[in-house]
Amino acid sequence: MTYLRQKMIEDLQLRGYAPGTQEAYVRAVRQLAEHYAKGPDQISEEELRRYFLYLTNEKKVSRSTTTIALCAIKFFYEHTLQRNWPTLELIRPGKEQKLPTVLSVEEVRHLLAAVRKPHYRVCLSTLYACGLRVSEGRTLQIGDIDSARMTVHVRGAKGEKERYVPLPESTLSMLRAYWATHRHSTWLFPAQPRAGQSPAQVTEQQPRSSLIYACKGAAKECGIQKPVTLHTLRHSWATHLLEIGVSLRLIQAWLGHSSLRTTALYTHLTDRAQAPAVESIHQLMADLTW
């Protein structure tokens, strides 16, 4: 690991950034360096300007990708290198309002069943069953599972906000059966042991990249045409809860959203929740003629 990368990680840690955010920021700066084939400390302000024009005009990345790149690069130059360049204040990702992809209950079942390796299938199933972000699910520890209260204690969440989410009985049984296959003392989802290594010696969790690969591979095998990501499972969980009548306020708390406005997005994604209102509109307009 280079000195600059180590320093940036330490700076992120000192500012209290979550591990997932640290990983994303380091990756964004690495991509900048790879684009110019030189160290990021050797890149000029003009080159930085052209890089964001490249992301916008040629690569046409999404607003979220541009935002992560901007936040990461701005942090690196302002805090790690202590360069306050005006260009970084000029860049503003364009606004976009996209509804997230949501799978039906049947599509989720088919997707999870198509994940071939049990260690990936159980982790992805837990993400869906508890509405977790991938960074929250893959880092679950044994002590986070409260079988007496049937809850999962989510730690290290976005914004460092801890919360409890309901734990379905079937998910608890699945986790117990899966834990018995590795019996790790800390992690529910440890990485696969290397050659000559026992499960108890593993110190890392399942890699995010492996979970992404497993999810996309299963979606392709199922013939799902929607753009499926790991976060799609969380979006689907929230939408399915809303469809069966769970309070929006409860869903907000379980998702860990600060604003109800964020959670209210899911009201646009559920046909079943909208059906009574649509039927009322039909009745209201029934006698309206040309």
Beta strands, then each sheet from edge to edge (+ up, - down):
strand 1: 145-146
strand 2: 151-154
strand 3: 163-166
sheet 1: 1+ 2- 3+
end
